[in-house]
């Protein structure tokens, strides 16, 4: 492989020293992602009539379910790294799988979402996807800090040059031994960048009041395609039929996202139109207007024949 013309210097930083305190970078980044993600969803949820406190409570439950699912799937696929019972729950050191976390959150959240009326449900799902994207992007900084999701040697412009530090992968336990000076794919970096970009797109869609279901569909397709592609670059993940567990989940996410965009979204657009029409119909009628005006452009003046047309050029 030709040498890279340039590479991003990369030294892992699994801990942060604050005076006498030593903090785990992965845990800090996950915590920040959770807080910001829930805050975003709660603030935007108020726009569609969901109290912020209700969204925060729901968000906490979904995060707990997601962490349990993410850790469980990681443990089941990394049994060779489990040496003691404490290793099963040591999430502060890294080791969370998005696929398991997503499944855990869906299993808990779906019955709750189904209790809401159809438009509220899809509007809230859009806003939750933005919160989830923000949380995922920040969480990937944690993965980057501990040396997870590493790929093979490359000359790609965004490649990282490993300059040292402890890593979760490439330490001889499985796959190729990572060596100082290696220029490698770092999918944590790639995913962090493209999910931050996704967050900006979702924010724009929500701000312009896109049809409910649009942001959710875009999230699922974007994440599904992006994760499916970057997982081919990883060299330390277990695979089934050549695919990682996350890639197998992506084979479900993308069709569901397309279904939301192509089937559900048009129906919701019709419901939104009907909702707007109902709101217009609830406005004060002509008899309720204080000045007695009809409000119809080009209406005939006093004394005119009710059957006569309005001024020339006015619509019928």
NUKERO-196341 format. One record per residue (C-alpha): x, y, z; residue in three letters. Coordinates in steps of 0.5 Angstrom, whole numbers, plus 500, padded with zeros to 3 digits. Example, Ala and Ser with C-alpha at 12.3 -4.5 7.8 and 13.67 -1.06 7.14 Angstrom:
BEGIN
525491516ALA 527498514SER 
//
This chain:
BEGIN
500500500UNK 503507498UNK 505511504UNK 500517506UNK 502524504UNK 499526511UNK 496523517UNK 492525523UNK 497524529UNK 493520534UNK 495518541UNK 489515545UNK 487519551UNK 483514556UNK 483518562UNK 483526564UNK 487528570UNK 483534574UNK 488535580UNK 487529584UNK 481526580UNK 482521574UNK 476521570UNK 475516564UNK 474520558UNK 469515555UNK 464515561UNK 465523561UNK 463523553UNK 457518554UNK 455522560UNK 455529556UNK 452526550UNK 446523554UNK 445530557UNK 445534551UNK 441529547UNK 435529552UNK 436536553UNK 435537545UNK 429532545UNK 426535551UNK 426542548UNK 424541541UNK 418536544UNK 415542547UNK 414545541UNK 409539539UNK 405539546UNK 410534550UNK 412537557UNK 419537558UNK 419533564UNK 415527561UNK 421527555UNK 426527560UNK 423522564UNK 422518558UNK 429519555UNK 432517562UNK 429510561UNK 431509554UNK 438511555UNK 438505561UNK 435500556UNK 440502551UNK 446502555UNK 444495558UNK 442492551UNK 449495548UNK 453492553UNK 450486553UNK 451485546UNK 458487547UNK 459482552UNK 456477548UNK 461478542UNK 467479546UNK 467474551UNK 475473550UNK 475480554UNK 471478560UNK 476476566UNK 472477572UNK 464479573UNK 466487574UNK 468486566UNK 461485565UNK 459492567UNK 465496566UNK 462501561UNK 466506563UNK 472503560UNK 468503553UNK 465497550UNK 458499548UNK 455496541UNK 450501538UNK 446495535UNK 444492542UNK 443499544UNK 438501539UNK 434495540UNK 434496547UNK 431503547UNK 426501541UNK 423495545UNK 422500551UNK 420506547UNK 415503542UNK 409501547UNK 410508550UNK 410512543UNK 404508540UNK 400511546UNK 400518543UNK 396520537UNK 399519530UNK 402526529UNK 404527535UNK 408520535UNK 411522529UNK 413529530UNK 416527537UNK 420521533UNK 423526529UNK 426530535UNK 428524538UNK 432522532UNK 436529533UNK 437528540UNK 440521539UNK 444524533UNK 447529538UNK 448524543UNK 452519538UNK 456524535UNK 459526542UNK 459519544UNK 464517538UNK 469522541UNK 469517547UNK 470511543UNK 476515539UNK 479516546UNK 480509548UNK 482506541UNK 476503539UNK 473501532UNK 480501529UNK 481499521UNK 487497517UNK 493500514UNK 491506509UNK 493512505UNK 486515506UNK 486523507UNK 483522514UNK 487517516UNK 490517523UNK 497515525UNK 498511531UNK 503515536UNK 502511542UNK 497510548UNK 493504550UNK 487501546UNK 481497546UNK 483493540UNK 490492536UNK 493490542UNK 495482540UNK 488479543UNK 485479536UNK 487481529UNK 493485527UNK 498487532UNK 497495532UNK 504498532UNK 507505533UNK 507509526UNK 501505523UNK 497509519UNK 490506519UNK 483508518UNK 479510525UNK 472509524UNK 470512530UNK 473519527UNK 469518521UNK 462516524UNK 463522529UNK 464527523UNK 458524519UNK 454524525UNK 455531527UNK 453533519UNK 447528520UNK 445532526UNK 446539522UNK 441536517UNK 436534522UNK 436540525UNK 435544519UNK 429539517UNK 426540524UNK 427548523UNK 423548517UNK 417544519UNK 418538514UNK 413533514UNK 413529520UNK 417522519UNK 422526515UNK 427527520UNK 426520522UNK 427517515UNK 433521514UNK 436519520UNK 435511519UNK 437511512UNK 443516513UNK 446512519UNK 444505516UNK 448507510UNK 454510513UNK 455505519UNK 454499513UNK 460502509UNK 464504515UNK 464497518UNK 467494512UNK 474498514UNK 474495521UNK 479489522UNK 477487529UNK 470486529UNK 467479529UNK 463478523UNK 457473521UNK 457471513UNK 462477512UNK 458482516UNK 458485523UNK 452485528UNK 451493526UNK 451491519UNK 446486520UNK 442491523UNK 443496518UNK 439491513UNK 433493517UNK 434500518UNK 435502511UNK 428499509UNK 425502515UNK 427509513UNK 425508506UNK 418506508UNK 418512513UNK 420517507UNK 416514502UNK 409511505UNK 408514512UNK 410521510UNK 405522504UNK 400520509UNK 402524514UNK 402530510UNK 395529508UNK 393529516UNK 397535517UNK 393539511UNK 387536514UNK 389539521UNK 391546518UNK 384546514UNK 381544521UNK 384550524UNK 383555519UNK 375553519UNK 375554527UNK 377562526UNK 371567527UNK 366567521UNK 364573517UNK 358574523UNK 363575528UNK 368580525UNK 367587529UNK 367591522UNK 362586519UNK 367585513UNK 366579509UNK 374579508UNK 373576501UNK 377580496UNK 373584491UNK 366583494UNK 361587492UNK 359594495UNK 353596499UNK 347596495UNK 350591489UNK 346586486UNK 348579490UNK 348576484UNK 352581480UNK 360579479UNK 365583483UNK 370588480UNK 373586473UNK 378581474UNK 376579480UNK 376571481UNK 370568481UNK 
//
